[in-house]
């Protein structure tokens, strides 16, 4: 299952990113830390290097100004296309109409992960096994084990 990013914006706190994604005819909502996007896009490299060597904090998220500028220009941006592979995935029923898929990047802190909300009707139509891995790229995310 490959979800293409249609629109990216910052959350109210400016530390998280909200992505409207599209898979076939379904629109999905994706939320993640701004640090995840910075890693994939190759922006705010000084901060990302600090995060690799320690636990993250809101201070690091607050410093991702280069990434914030790129978000406002999406999709017309020049960025790297790094790949983050995530193999810690949980599937949760959020309510009767939405399935929540959570992938956690193993860095030792909970907010550096990816949350994907999939409408229940769209989820039922997928040919699926247990989701095995997520691959976050610059303009899409692929979920291995779901199609």
N, C-alpha and C positions, 0 to 999 in steps of 0.2 A: 504494500500500500504506500504510494508516494503522494504526499500532500504538498501541493504547490502553494507558496505564500502569495496571497493576493494583496494584502494590505498589512502594514506594520505600524503600530503606534505605541507610545509610552503609556503606562498606567498612571493613575493619579499621583502615586508616590515617586514617579520618575525612576524607579529602581527595577521595575519589571517591564517586560515587553508583552504586548498583546498582539497576536497575529491572527488575521482572518485567513484561513487556508481553504483550499478547494481540493476535493477528491471526487473525481467523476462529476456528478451534479450536486454533491453535498458540500455545504459550507461548514467548516469546523473551526472552533475557537481554540487557540493554542496560547498558553501563558508560560513565560520563563524569565529567569533572571537576565538582566542586561549583560551580565558577565558571560553568559552562554553565547549571546550574539557577538560580543566582542571577541571571544575565542575563535568563533567560526569565521568572522569577517577579517580577523587580523588587525583589529583596531585597539586602541588603548593598550599597546603592548607592554608598557611599563607596569601598569596595574595587573595585567594578566600574569606577568612574570611573578609579581608579588603573591598573587593568589595561588600559583602553582607551588610556592614554597611555604605557604602558611594557610591557616583557615581564613575564609572570607569574612567580610563584614559589610555593613551598610556603607562604611567609609569607602570601600573599594567600589561599590556600586555608584556611590555619589560622584566618584572621580571619572566615570566613563563618558566624558563630554564628547570625545571624537565619535563614539558610537551613537550618542544622541543626535548629533548632526547628520550622520548617515541615515538614521531612521527617518528623519524628516524629509530626506530626499529619495527614499525608496520608491520605486525600484530602479531609478536612474542613478546608480551608484557604482563606483569602482571599488571593489573589495577583493580580498583573498577568498578562496573557497576551501577553507580547511574543513575537516570532517571530525565530528565528535561521535564516537560510538558509545552507546549507552546500553548496558545489558542488565540493569536492575529495573524491571518493569512490573508495575502492579496494575491490575484491572479492578476498578471499583464501580459499583452502581451508585451514581450520585443521587438520582431520584428516579421516578418512573419513566422519565423521558430522555435521560442522558447517561451515557457510560463515560466514566473518567479513566483515562489511561495516563499513568504517571511513570515517567522515566527519571531516575536519579543518577546524576553524574557523581561518581564516587570521589568526593572531595572532603567529606567529613562534616558537611553542614547542609541542612535540609532545604534551604531556599534555592539551591543551585540545581534545579531540575526542570523537567518539562511536563506540563499538564495539557492534555488534549481532551477536549469535550466532544464526544461523538453522539449525535442524535441516535436514540435507540433504534428508530426505523432504519437508518443507514447502517448501523452496526449489525442488525439482523440480516441484512443483505450480503454482508461480507462473507467470503469463504475464509474461515479462520482456524488457526490452531492457537495455542497460547502464544502471545507476542513474545518473540525471543530477544530482539534487539531493536534499538532505534538508531538511525543515522541522521544526525543533524548536519545539514549543509547550508550554504549561504542563502538559498531561496526556496528550500524545501526540506521536508523531513520524510524519511522512509521508515516504515515499520515492518520488520521482517516477521513473517508468520501470519500476516493479515493481507487479504487481497479481495 
